[in-house]
Amino acid sequence: MPQLIVLEKIDGTPVSWRCSDCRQNFSVRGKFTVQERQKKITAEFKAHIEASHKSEALADGMAFAAGVRLPDYR
């Protein structure tokens, strides 16, 4: 499952991240509270996973169930 990796912090607060699987960058800059920033990045990353990694997760599950070797698509 992809995860967010922190790339940059300003005053100790993360403002830039990267997807652990595909290395796509995400950034939430500006005057936001920590809670607002977390809500925005969570929504963006969730949409990213649905659009870019959902089929990979399904393929992983199907390959496991069928007992076949997974393709190296990463």
mmCIF file of the N, C-alpha and C atoms, coordinates in Angstrom:
data_MODEL
# 
_entry.id   MODEL 
# 
loop_
_atom_site.group_PDB 
_atom_site.id 
_atom_site.type_symbol 
_atom_site.label_atom_id 
_atom_site.label_alt_id 
_atom_site.label_comp_id 
_atom_site.label_asym_id 
_atom_site.label_entity_id 
_atom_site.label_seq_id 
_atom_site.pdbx_PDB_ins_code 
_atom_site.Cartn_x 
_atom_site.Cartn_y 
_atom_site.Cartn_z 
_atom_site.occupancy 
_atom_site.B_iso_or_equiv 
_atom_site.pdbx_formal_charge 
_atom_site.auth_seq_id 
_atom_site.auth_comp_id 
_atom_site.auth_asym_id 
_atom_site.auth_atom_id 
_atom_site.pdbx_PDB_model_num 
ATOM 1   N N  . MET A 1 1  ? 0.846  -1.180  0.000   1.00 0.00 ? 1  MET A N  1 
ATOM 2   C CA . MET A 1 1  ? 0.000  0.000   0.000   1.00 0.00 ? 1  MET A CA 1 
ATOM 3   C C  . MET A 1 1  ? 0.892  1.244   0.000   1.00 0.00 ? 1  MET A C  1 
ATOM 4   N N  . PRO A 1 2  ? 0.657  2.172   -0.910  1.00 0.00 ? 2  PRO A N  1 
ATOM 5   C CA . PRO A 1 2  ? 1.456  3.401   -0.954  1.00 0.00 ? 2  PRO A CA 1 
ATOM 6   C C  . PRO A 1 2  ? 1.297  4.223   0.317   1.00 0.00 ? 2  PRO A C  1 
ATOM 7   N N  . GLN A 1 3  ? 2.355  4.924   0.653   1.00 0.00 ? 3  GLN A N  1 
ATOM 8   C CA . GLN A 1 3  ? 2.345  5.806   1.817   1.00 0.00 ? 3  GLN A CA 1 
ATOM 9   C C  . GLN A 1 3  ? 2.936  7.146   1.421   1.00 0.00 ? 3  GLN A C  1 
ATOM 10  N N  . LEU A 1 4  ? 2.637  8.173   2.215   1.00 0.00 ? 4  LEU A N  1 
ATOM 11  C CA . LEU A 1 4  ? 3.225  9.488   2.001   1.00 0.00 ? 4  LEU A CA 1 
ATOM 12  C C  . LEU A 1 4  ? 4.556  9.572   2.725   1.00 0.00 ? 4  LEU A C  1 
ATOM 13  N N  . ILE A 1 5  ? 5.556  10.085  2.029   1.00 0.00 ? 5  ILE A N  1 
ATOM 14  C CA . ILE A 1 5  ? 6.874  10.307  2.608   1.00 0.00 ? 5  ILE A CA 1 
ATOM 15  C C  . ILE A 1 5  ? 7.096  11.813  2.656   1.00 0.00 ? 5  ILE A C  1 
ATOM 16  N N  . VAL A 1 6  ? 7.417  12.339  3.821   1.00 0.00 ? 6  VAL A N  1 
ATOM 17  C CA . VAL A 1 6  ? 7.633  13.780  3.971   1.00 0.00 ? 6  VAL A CA 1 
ATOM 18  C C  . VAL A 1 6  ? 8.919  14.181  3.255   1.00 0.00 ? 6  VAL A C  1 
ATOM 19  N N  . LEU A 1 7  ? 8.825  15.219  2.421   1.00 0.00 ? 7  LEU A N  1 
ATOM 20  C CA . LEU A 1 7  ? 9.983  15.739  1.696   1.00 0.00 ? 7  LEU A CA 1 
ATOM 21  C C  . LEU A 1 7  ? 10.490 17.046  2.287   1.00 0.00 ? 7  LEU A C  1 
ATOM 22  N N  . GLU A 1 8  ? 9.564  17.879  2.760   1.00 0.00 ? 8  GLU A N  1 
ATOM 23  C CA . GLU A 1 8  ? 9.956  19.200  3.236   1.00 0.00 ? 8  GLU A CA 1 
ATOM 24  C C  . GLU A 1 8  ? 9.077  19.628  4.396   1.00 0.00 ? 8  GLU A C  1 
ATOM 25  N N  . LYS A 1 9  ? 9.710  20.291  5.359   1.00 0.00 ? 9  LYS A N  1 
ATOM 26  C CA . LYS A 1 9  ? 8.998  20.860  6.500   1.00 0.00 ? 9  LYS A CA 1 
ATOM 27  C C  . LYS A 1 9  ? 9.331  22.338  6.594   1.00 0.00 ? 9  LYS A C  1 
ATOM 28  N N  . ILE A 1 10 ? 8.362  23.109  7.026   1.00 0.00 ? 10 ILE A N  1 
ATOM 29  C CA . ILE A 1 10 ? 8.589  24.520  7.339   1.00 0.00 ? 10 ILE A CA 1 
ATOM 30  C C  . ILE A 1 10 ? 8.189  24.710  8.796   1.00 0.00 ? 10 ILE A C  1 
ATOM 31  N N  . ASP A 1 11 ? 9.121  25.184  9.586   1.00 0.00 ? 11 ASP A N  1 
ATOM 32  C CA . ASP A 1 11 ? 8.913  25.355  11.028  1.00 0.00 ? 11 ASP A CA 1 
ATOM 33  C C  . ASP A 1 11 ? 8.424  24.062  11.682  1.00 0.00 ? 11 ASP A C  1 
ATOM 34  N N  . GLY A 1 12 ? 8.944  22.931  11.222  1.00 0.00 ? 12 GLY A N  1 
ATOM 35  C CA . GLY A 1 12 ? 8.603  21.645  11.815  1.00 0.00 ? 12 GLY A CA 1 
ATOM 36  C C  . GLY A 1 12 ? 7.316  21.027  11.304  1.00 0.00 ? 12 GLY A C  1 
ATOM 37  N N  . THR A 1 13 ? 6.611  21.735  10.412  1.00 0.00 ? 13 THR A N  1 
ATOM 38  C CA . THR A 1 13 ? 5.347  21.236  9.888   1.00 0.00 ? 13 THR A CA 1 
ATOM 39  C C  . THR A 1 13 ? 5.530  20.751  8.457   1.00 0.00 ? 13 THR A C  1 
ATOM 40  N N  . PRO A 1 14 ? 5.170  19.498  8.157   1.00 0.00 ? 14 PRO A N  1 
ATOM 41  C CA . PRO A 1 14 ? 5.305  19.005  6.781   1.00 0.00 ? 14 PRO A CA 1 
ATOM 42  C C  . PRO A 1 14 ? 4.452  19.821  5.807   1.00 0.00 ? 14 PRO A C  1 
ATOM 43  N N  . VAL A 1 15 ? 5.032  20.143  4.640   1.00 0.00 ? 15 VAL A N  1 
ATOM 44  C CA . VAL A 1 15 ? 4.310  20.886  3.608   1.00 0.00 ? 15 VAL A CA 1 
ATOM 45  C C  . VAL A 1 15 ? 4.446  20.217  2.238   1.00 0.00 ? 15 VAL A C  1 
ATOM 46  N N  . SER A 1 16 ? 5.333  19.233  2.126   1.00 0.00 ? 16 SER A N  1 
ATOM 47  C CA . SER A 1 16 ? 5.563  18.569  0.851   1.00 0.00 ? 16 SER A CA 1 
ATOM 48  C C  . SER A 1 16 ? 5.815  17.084  1.105   1.00 0.00 ? 16 SER A C  1 
ATOM 49  N N  . TRP A 1 17 ? 5.170  16.242  0.274   1.00 0.00 ? 17 TRP A N  1 
ATOM 50  C CA . TRP A 1 17 ? 5.255  14.797  0.425   1.00 0.00 ? 17 TRP A CA 1 
ATOM 51  C C  . TRP A 1 17 ? 5.471  14.141  -0.921  1.00 0.00 ? 17 TRP A C  1 
ATOM 52  N N  . ARG A 1 18 ? 5.746  12.824  -0.896  1.00 0.00 ? 18 ARG A N  1 
ATOM 53  C CA . ARG A 1 18 ? 5.919  12.029  -2.104  1.00 0.00 ? 18 ARG A CA 1 
ATOM 54  C C  . ARG A 1 18 ? 5.243  10.675  -1.884  1.00 0.00 ? 18 ARG A C  1 
ATOM 55  N N  . CYS A 1 19 ? 4.654  10.129  -2.926  1.00 0.00 ? 19 CYS A N  1 
ATOM 56  C CA . CYS A 1 19 ? 4.067  8.791   -2.873  1.00 0.00 ? 19 CYS A CA 1 
ATOM 57  C C  . CYS A 1 19 ? 5.199  7.769   -2.846  1.00 0.00 ? 19 CYS A C  1 
ATOM 58  N N  . SER A 1 20 ? 5.129  6.824   -1.933  1.00 0.00 ? 20 SER A N  1 
ATOM 59  C CA . SER A 1 20 ? 6.195  5.836   -1.782  1.00 0.00 ? 20 SER A CA 1 
ATOM 60  C C  . SER A 1 20 ? 6.279  4.874   -2.970  1.00 0.00 ? 20 SER A C  1 
ATOM 61  N N  . ASP A 1 21 ? 5.199  4.694   -3.702  1.00 0.00 ? 21 ASP A N  1 
ATOM 62  C CA . ASP A 1 21 ? 5.210  3.749   -4.822  1.00 0.00 ? 21 ASP A CA 1 
ATOM 63  C C  . ASP A 1 21 ? 5.627  4.383   -6.145  1.00 0.00 ? 21 ASP A C  1 
ATOM 64  N N  . CYS A 1 22 ? 5.039  5.526   -6.483  1.00 0.00 ? 22 CYS A N  1 
ATOM 65  C CA . CYS A 1 22 ? 5.286  6.099   -7.810  1.00 0.00 ? 22 CYS A CA 1 
ATOM 66  C C  . CYS A 1 22 ? 6.064  7.414   -7.769  1.00 0.00 ? 22 CYS A C  1 
ATOM 67  N N  . ARG A 1 23 ? 6.367  7.898   -6.586  1.00 0.00 ? 23 ARG A N  1 
ATOM 68  C CA . ARG A 1 23 ? 7.186  9.093   -6.382  1.00 0.00 ? 23 ARG A CA 1 
ATOM 69  C C  . ARG A 1 23 ? 6.508  10.390  -6.836  1.00 0.00 ? 23 ARG A C  1 
ATOM 70  N N  . GLN A 1 24 ? 5.187  10.386  -7.005  1.00 0.00 ? 24 GLN A N  1 
ATOM 71  C CA . GLN A 1 24 ? 4.480  11.624  -7.341  1.00 0.00 ? 24 GLN A CA 1 
ATOM 72  C C  . GLN A 1 24 ? 4.547  12.561  -6.142  1.00 0.00 ? 24 GLN A C  1 
ATOM 73  N N  . ASN A 1 25 ? 4.780  13.840  -6.402  1.00 0.00 ? 25 ASN A N  1 
ATOM 74  C CA . ASN A 1 25 ? 4.891  14.829  -5.336  1.00 0.00 ? 25 ASN A CA 1 
ATOM 75  C C  . ASN A 1 25 ? 3.542  15.464  -5.022  1.00 0.00 ? 25 ASN A C  1 
ATOM 76  N N  . PHE A 1 26 ? 3.372  15.799  -3.755  1.00 0.00 ? 26 PHE A N  1 
ATOM 77  C CA . PHE A 1 26 ? 2.183  16.482  -3.265  1.00 0.00 ? 26 PHE A CA 1 
ATOM 78  C C  . PHE A 1 26 ? 2.641  17.625  -2.382  1.00 0.00 ? 26 PHE A C  1 
ATOM 79  N N  . SER A 1 27 ? 1.940  18.752  -2.472  1.00 0.00 ? 27 SER A N  1 
ATOM 80  C CA . SER A 1 27 ? 2.328  19.912  -1.680  1.00 0.00 ? 27 SER A CA 1 
ATOM 81  C C  . SER A 1 27 ? 1.085  20.654  -1.224  1.00 0.00 ? 27 SER A C  1 
ATOM 82  N N  . VAL A 1 28 ? 1.084  21.055  0.039   1.00 0.00 ? 28 VAL A N  1 
ATOM 83  C CA . VAL A 1 28 ? 0.011  21.884  0.580   1.00 0.00 ? 28 VAL A CA 1 
ATOM 84  C C  . VAL A 1 28 ? 0.699  23.046  1.287   1.00 0.00 ? 28 VAL A C  1 
ATOM 85  N N  . ARG A 1 29 ? 0.863  24.125  0.556   1.00 0.00 ? 29 ARG A N  1 
ATOM 86  C CA . ARG A 1 29 ? 1.531  25.313  1.100   1.00 0.00 ? 29 ARG A CA 1 
ATOM 87  C C  . ARG A 1 29 ? 0.498  26.403  1.324   1.00 0.00 ? 29 ARG A C  1 
ATOM 88  N N  . GLY A 1 30 ? 0.906  27.387  2.035   1.00 0.00 ? 30 GLY A N  1 
ATOM 89  C CA . GLY A 1 30 ? 0.011  28.504  2.305   1.00 0.00 ? 30 GLY A CA 1 
ATOM 90  C C  . GLY A 1 30 ? -0.322 28.568  3.776   1.00 0.00 ? 30 GLY A C  1 
ATOM 91  N N  . LYS A 1 31 ? -1.207 29.467  4.088   1.00 0.00 ? 31 LYS A N  1 
ATOM 92  C CA . LYS A 1 31 ? -1.577 29.675  5.491   1.00 0.00 ? 31 LYS A CA 1 
ATOM 93  C C  . LYS A 1 31 ? -2.747 28.771  5.853   1.00 0.00 ? 31 LYS A C  1 
ATOM 94  N N  . PHE A 1 32 ? -2.395 27.568  6.268   1.00 0.00 ? 32 PHE A N  1 
ATOM 95  C CA . PHE A 1 32 ? -3.372 26.589  6.726   1.00 0.00 ? 32 PHE A CA 1 
ATOM 96  C C  . PHE A 1 32 ? -3.009 26.177  8.140   1.00 0.00 ? 32 PHE A C  1 
ATOM 97  N N  . THR A 1 33 ? -4.012 25.783  8.891   1.00 0.00 ? 33 THR A N  1 
ATOM 98  C CA . THR A 1 33 ? -3.721 25.182  10.183  1.00 0.00 ? 33 THR A CA 1 
ATOM 99  C C  . THR A 1 33 ? -3.213 23.762  9.918   1.00 0.00 ? 33 THR A C  1 
ATOM 100 N N  . VAL A 1 34 ? -2.629 23.156  10.923  1.00 0.00 ? 34 VAL A N  1 
ATOM 101 C CA . VAL A 1 34 ? -2.139 21.779  10.774  1.00 0.00 ? 34 VAL A CA 1 
ATOM 102 C C  . VAL A 1 34 ? -3.291 20.860  10.390  1.00 0.00 ? 34 VAL A C  1 
ATOM 103 N N  . GLN A 1 35 ? -4.457 21.066  11.002  1.00 0.00 ? 35 GLN A N  1 
ATOM 104 C CA . GLN A 1 35 ? -5.614 20.217  10.711  1.00 0.00 ? 35 GLN A CA 1 
ATOM 105 C C  . GLN A 1 35 ? -6.098 20.426  9.275   1.00 0.00 ? 35 GLN A C  1 
ATOM 106 N N  . GLU A 1 36 ? -6.129 21.667  8.806   1.00 0.00 ? 36 GLU A N  1 
ATOM 107 C CA . GLU A 1 36 ? -6.548 21.936  7.427   1.00 0.00 ? 36 GLU A CA 1 
ATOM 108 C C  . GLU A 1 36 ? -5.578 21.311  6.429   1.00 0.00 ? 36 GLU A C  1 
ATOM 109 N N  . ARG A 1 37 ? -4.291 21.465  6.712   1.00 0.00 ? 37 ARG A N  1 
ATOM 110 C CA . ARG A 1 37 ? -3.269 20.895  5.822   1.00 0.00 ? 37 ARG A CA 1 
ATOM 111 C C  . ARG A 1 37 ? -3.398 19.374  5.783   1.00 0.00 ? 37 ARG A C  1 
ATOM 112 N N  . GLN A 1 38 ? -3.586 18.758  6.939   1.00 0.00 ? 38 GLN A N  1 
ATOM 113 C CA . GLN A 1 38 ? -3.718 17.299  7.002   1.00 0.00 ? 38 GLN A CA 1 
ATOM 114 C C  . GLN A 1 38 ? -4.961 16.841  6.241   1.00 0.00 ? 38 GLN A C  1 
ATOM 115 N N  . LYS A 1 39 ? -6.059 17.571  6.372   1.00 0.00 ? 39 LYS A N  1 
ATOM 116 C CA . LYS A 1 39 ? -7.293 17.214  5.675   1.00 0.00 ? 39 LYS A CA 1 
ATOM 117 C C  . LYS A 1 39 ? -7.102 17.307  4.159   1.00 0.00 ? 39 LYS A C  1 
ATOM 118 N N  . LYS A 1 40 ? -6.429 18.359  3.690   1.00 0.00 ? 40 LYS A N  1 
ATOM 119 C CA . LYS A 1 40 ? -6.197 18.544  2.257   1.00 0.00 ? 40 LYS A CA 1 
ATOM 120 C C  . LYS A 1 40 ? -5.289 17.453  1.693   1.00 0.00 ? 40 LYS A C  1 
ATOM 121 N N  . ILE A 1 41 ? -4.182 17.179  2.355   1.00 0.00 ? 41 ILE A N  1 
ATOM 122 C CA . ILE A 1 41 ? -3.245 16.185  1.823   1.00 0.00 ? 41 ILE A CA 1 
ATOM 123 C C  . ILE A 1 41 ? -3.857 14.789  1.871   1.00 0.00 ? 41 ILE A C  1 
ATOM 124 N N  . THR A 1 42 ? -4.632 14.508  2.886   1.00 0.00 ? 42 THR A N  1 
ATOM 125 C CA . THR A 1 42 ? -5.297 13.207  2.980   1.00 0.00 ? 42 THR A CA 1 
ATOM 126 C C  . THR A 1 42 ? -6.274 13.016  1.821   1.00 0.00 ? 42 THR A C  1 
ATOM 127 N N  . ALA A 1 43 ? -7.044 14.049  1.509   1.00 0.00 ? 43 ALA A N  1 
ATOM 128 C CA . ALA A 1 43 ? -7.999 13.965  0.402   1.00 0.00 ? 43 ALA A CA 1 
ATOM 129 C C  . ALA A 1 43 ? -7.276 13.813  -0.935  1.00 0.00 ? 43 ALA A C  1 
ATOM 130 N N  . GLU A 1 44 ? -6.213 14.587  -1.138  1.00 0.00 ? 44 GLU A N  1 
ATOM 131 C CA . GLU A 1 44 ? -5.443 14.489  -2.385  1.00 0.00 ? 44 GLU A CA 1 
ATOM 132 C C  . GLU A 1 44 ? -4.823 13.110  -2.548  1.00 0.00 ? 44 GLU A C  1 
ATOM 133 N N  . PHE A 1 45 ? -4.243 12.591  -1.470  1.00 0.00 ? 45 PHE A N  1 
ATOM 134 C CA . PHE A 1 45 ? -3.572 11.294  -1.551  1.00 0.00 ? 45 PHE A CA 1 
ATOM 135 C C  . PHE A 1 45 ? -4.575 10.160  -1.746  1.00 0.00 ? 45 PHE A C  1 
ATOM 136 N N  . LYS A 1 46 ? -5.725 10.269  -1.106  1.00 0.00 ? 46 LYS A N  1 
ATOM 137 C CA . LYS A 1 46 ? -6.765 9.261   -1.286  1.00 0.00 ? 46 LYS A CA 1 
ATOM 138 C C  . LYS A 1 46 ? -7.219 9.228   -2.746  1.00 0.00 ? 46 LYS A C  1 
ATOM 139 N N  . ALA A 1 47 ? -7.434 10.400  -3.344  1.00 0.00 ? 47 ALA A N  1 
ATOM 140 C CA . ALA A 1 47 ? -7.824 10.475  -4.755  1.00 0.00 ? 47 ALA A CA 1 
ATOM 141 C C  . ALA A 1 47 ? -6.721 9.899   -5.648  1.00 0.00 ? 47 ALA A C  1 
ATOM 142 N N  . HIS A 1 48 ? -5.478 10.185  -5.305  1.00 0.00 ? 48 HIS A N  1 
ATOM 143 C CA . HIS A 1 48 ? -4.339 9.653   -6.059  1.00 0.00 ? 48 HIS A CA 1 
ATOM 144 C C  . HIS A 1 48 ? -4.304 8.130   -6.012  1.00 0.00 ? 48 HIS A C  1 
ATOM 145 N N  . ILE A 1 49 ? -4.494 7.562   -4.835  1.00 0.00 ? 49 ILE A N  1 
ATOM 146 C CA . ILE A 1 49 ? -4.484 6.099   -4.690  1.00 0.00 ? 49 ILE A CA 1 
ATOM 147 C C  . ILE A 1 49 ? -5.611 5.479   -5.505  1.00 0.00 ? 49 ILE A C  1 
ATOM 148 N N  . GLU A 1 50 ? -6.798 6.077   -5.425  1.00 0.00 ? 50 GLU A N  1 
ATOM 149 C CA . GLU A 1 50 ? -7.939 5.549   -6.188  1.00 0.00 ? 50 GLU A CA 1 
ATOM 150 C C  . GLU A 1 50 ? -7.658 5.587   -7.687  1.00 0.00 ? 50 GLU A C  1 
ATOM 151 N N  . ALA A 1 51 ? -7.058 6.673   -8.161  1.00 0.00 ? 51 ALA A N  1 
ATOM 152 C CA . ALA A 1 51 ? -6.822 6.844   -9.598  1.00 0.00 ? 51 ALA A CA 1 
ATOM 153 C C  . ALA A 1 51 ? -5.605 6.072   -10.095 1.00 0.00 ? 51 ALA A C  1 
ATOM 154 N N  . SER A 1 52 ? -4.551 6.020   -9.298  1.00 0.00 ? 52 SER A N  1 
ATOM 155 C CA . SER A 1 52 ? -3.281 5.481   -9.793  1.00 0.00 ? 52 SER A CA 1 
ATOM 156 C C  . SER A 1 52 ? -2.891 4.113   -9.258  1.00 0.00 ? 52 SER A C  1 
ATOM 157 N N  . HIS A 1 53 ? -3.394 3.724   -8.116  1.00 0.00 ? 53 HIS A N  1 
ATOM 158 C CA . HIS A 1 53 ? -2.912 2.482   -7.494  1.00 0.00 ? 53 HIS A CA 1 
ATOM 159 C C  . HIS A 1 53 ? -4.002 1.460   -7.215  1.00 0.00 ? 53 HIS A C  1 
ATOM 160 N N  . LYS A 1 54 ? -5.242 1.792   -7.453  1.00 0.00 ? 54 LYS A N  1 
ATOM 161 C CA . LYS A 1 54 ? -6.343 0.868   -7.172  1.00 0.00 ? 54 LYS A CA 1 
ATOM 162 C C  . LYS A 1 54 ? -6.194 -0.415  -7.988  1.00 0.00 ? 54 LYS A C  1 
ATOM 163 N N  . SER A 1 55 ? -5.896 -0.293  -9.277  1.00 0.00 ? 55 SER A N  1 
ATOM 164 C CA . SER A 1 55 ? -5.780 -1.488  -10.112 1.00 0.00 ? 55 SER A CA 1 
ATOM 165 C C  . SER A 1 55 ? -4.579 -2.331  -9.702  1.00 0.00 ? 55 SER A C  1 
ATOM 166 N N  . GLU A 1 56 ? -3.507 -1.688  -9.237  1.00 0.00 ? 56 GLU A N  1 
ATOM 167 C CA . GLU A 1 56 ? -2.342 -2.440  -8.767  1.00 0.00 ? 56 GLU A CA 1 
ATOM 168 C C  . GLU A 1 56 ? -2.696 -3.276  -7.546  1.00 0.00 ? 56 GLU A C  1 
ATOM 169 N N  . ALA A 1 57 ? -3.467 -2.685  -6.625  1.00 0.00 ? 57 ALA A N  1 
ATOM 170 C CA . ALA A 1 57 ? -3.865 -3.410  -5.416  1.00 0.00 ? 57 ALA A CA 1 
ATOM 171 C C  . ALA A 1 57 ? -4.746 -4.603  -5.788  1.00 0.00 ? 57 ALA A C  1 
ATOM 172 N N  . LEU A 1 58 ? -5.645 -4.416  -6.735  1.00 0.00 ? 58 LEU A N  1 
ATOM 173 C CA . LEU A 1 58 ? -6.490 -5.521  -7.176  1.00 0.00 ? 58 LEU A CA 1 
ATOM 174 C C  . LEU A 1 58 ? -5.660 -6.611  -7.840  1.00 0.00 ? 58 LEU A C  1 
ATOM 175 N N  . ALA A 1 59 ? -4.701 -6.210  -8.658  1.00 0.00 ? 59 ALA A N  1 
ATOM 176 C CA . ALA A 1 59 ? -3.844 -7.189  -9.324  1.00 0.00 ? 59 ALA A CA 1 
ATOM 177 C C  . ALA A 1 59 ? -3.031 -7.983  -8.316  1.00 0.00 ? 59 ALA A C  1 
ATOM 178 N N  . ASP A 1 60 ? -2.515 -7.299  -7.281  1.00 0.00 ? 60 ASP A N  1 
ATOM 179 C CA . ASP A 1 60 ? -1.765 -7.997  -6.239  1.00 0.00 ? 60 ASP A CA 1 
ATOM 180 C C  . ASP A 1 60 ? -2.628 -9.067  -5.590  1.00 0.00 ? 60 ASP A C  1 
ATOM 181 N N  . GLY A 1 61 ? -3.864 -8.724  -5.257  1.00 0.00 ? 61 GLY A N  1 
ATOM 182 C CA . GLY A 1 61 ? -4.771 -9.670  -4.615  1.00 0.00 ? 61 GLY A CA 1 
ATOM 183 C C  . GLY A 1 61 ? -5.119 -10.834 -5.514  1.00 0.00 ? 61 GLY A C  1 
ATOM 184 N N  . MET A 1 62 ? -5.365 -10.567 -6.781  1.00 0.00 ? 62 MET A N  1 
ATOM 185 C CA . MET A 1 62 ? -5.710 -11.630 -7.723  1.00 0.00 ? 62 MET A CA 1 
ATOM 186 C C  . MET A 1 62 ? -4.525 -12.561 -7.955  1.00 0.00 ? 62 MET A C  1 
ATOM 187 N N  . ALA A 1 63 ? -3.322 -12.001 -8.077  1.00 0.00 ? 63 ALA A N  1 
ATOM 188 C CA . ALA A 1 63 ? -2.140 -12.833 -8.290  1.00 0.00 ? 63 ALA A CA 1 
ATOM 189 C C  . ALA A 1 63 ? -1.895 -13.730 -7.079  1.00 0.00 ? 63 ALA A C  1 
ATOM 190 N N  . PHE A 1 64 ? -2.089 -13.184 -5.881  1.00 0.00 ? 64 PHE A N  1 
ATOM 191 C CA . PHE A 1 64 ? -1.913 -13.965 -4.669  1.00 0.00 ? 64 PHE A CA 1 
ATOM 192 C C  . PHE A 1 64 ? -2.923 -15.109 -4.631  1.00 0.00 ? 64 PHE A C  1 
ATOM 193 N N  . ALA A 1 65 ? -4.182 -14.797 -4.953  1.00 0.00 ? 65 ALA A N  1 
ATOM 194 C CA . ALA A 1 65 ? -5.235 -15.808 -4.913  1.00 0.00 ? 65 ALA A CA 1 
ATOM 195 C C  . ALA A 1 65 ? -4.980 -16.907 -5.944  1.00 0.00 ? 65 ALA A C  1 
ATOM 196 N N  . ALA A 1 66 ? -4.428 -16.526 -7.092  1.00 0.00 ? 66 ALA A N  1 
ATOM 197 C CA . ALA A 1 66 ? -4.183 -17.501 -8.152  1.00 0.00 ? 66 ALA A CA 1 
ATOM 198 C C  . ALA A 1 66 ? -2.850 -18.234 -7.956  1.00 0.00 ? 66 ALA A C  1 
ATOM 199 N N  . GLY A 1 67 ? -2.028 -17.750 -7.028  1.00 0.00 ? 67 GLY A N  1 
ATOM 200 C CA . GLY A 1 67 ? -0.747 -18.380 -6.769  1.00 0.00 ? 67 GLY A CA 1 
ATOM 201 C C  . GLY A 1 67 ? 0.265  -18.142 -7.878  1.00 0.00 ? 67 GLY A C  1 
ATOM 202 N N  . VAL A 1 68 ? 0.156  -17.009 -8.559  1.00 0.00 ? 68 VAL A N  1 
ATOM 203 C CA . VAL A 1 68 ? 1.117  -16.687 -9.624  1.00 0.00 ? 68 VAL A CA 1 
ATOM 204 C C  . VAL A 1 68 ? 2.061  -15.580 -9.174  1.00 0.00 ? 68 VAL A C  1 
ATOM 205 N N  . ARG A 1 69 ? 3.186  -15.500 -9.862  1.00 0.00 ? 69 ARG A N  1 
ATOM 206 C CA . ARG A 1 69 ? 4.172  -14.470 -9.533  1.00 0.00 ? 69 ARG A CA 1 
ATOM 207 C C  . ARG A 1 69 ? 3.675  -13.102 -9.963  1.00 0.00 ? 69 ARG A C  1 
ATOM 208 N N  . LEU A 1 70 ? 3.884  -12.088 -9.124  1.00 0.00 ? 70 LEU A N  1 
ATOM 209 C CA . LEU A 1 70 ? 3.461  -10.723 -9.439  1.00 0.00 ? 70 LEU A CA 1 
ATOM 210 C C  . LEU A 1 70 ? 4.373  -10.103 -10.477 1.00 0.00 ? 70 LEU A C  1 
ATOM 211 N N  . PRO A 1 71 ? 3.826  -9.334  -11.406 1.00 0.00 ? 71 PRO A N  1 
ATOM 212 C CA . PRO A 1 71 ? 4.678  -8.612  -12.354 1.00 0.00 ? 71 PRO A CA 1 
ATOM 213 C C  . PRO A 1 71 ? 5.392  -7.480  -11.631 1.00 0.00 ? 71 PRO A C  1 
ATOM 214 N N  . ASP A 1 72 ? 6.544  -7.100  -12.145 1.00 0.00 ? 72 ASP A N  1 
ATOM 215 C CA . ASP A 1 72 ? 7.290  -5.997  -11.547 1.00 0.00 ? 72 ASP A CA 1 
ATOM 216 C C  . ASP A 1 72 ? 6.929  -4.705  -12.269 1.00 0.00 ? 72 ASP A C  1 
ATOM 217 N N  . TYR A 1 73 ? 5.811  -4.093  -11.867 1.00 0.00 ? 73 TYR A N  1 
ATOM 218 C CA . TYR A 1 73 ? 5.327  -2.869  -12.509 1.00 0.00 ? 73 TYR A CA 1 
ATOM 219 C C  . TYR A 1 73 ? 5.699  -1.622  -11.725 1.00 0.00 ? 73 TYR A C  1 
ATOM 220 N N  . ARG A 1 74 ? 6.488  -1.731  -10.710 1.00 0.00 ? 74 ARG A N  1 
ATOM 221 C CA . ARG A 1 74 ? 6.847  -0.543  -9.913  1.00 0.00 ? 74 ARG A CA 1 
ATOM 222 C C  . ARG A 1 74 ? 8.161  -0.012  -10.316 1.00 0.00 ? 74 ARG A C  1 
# 
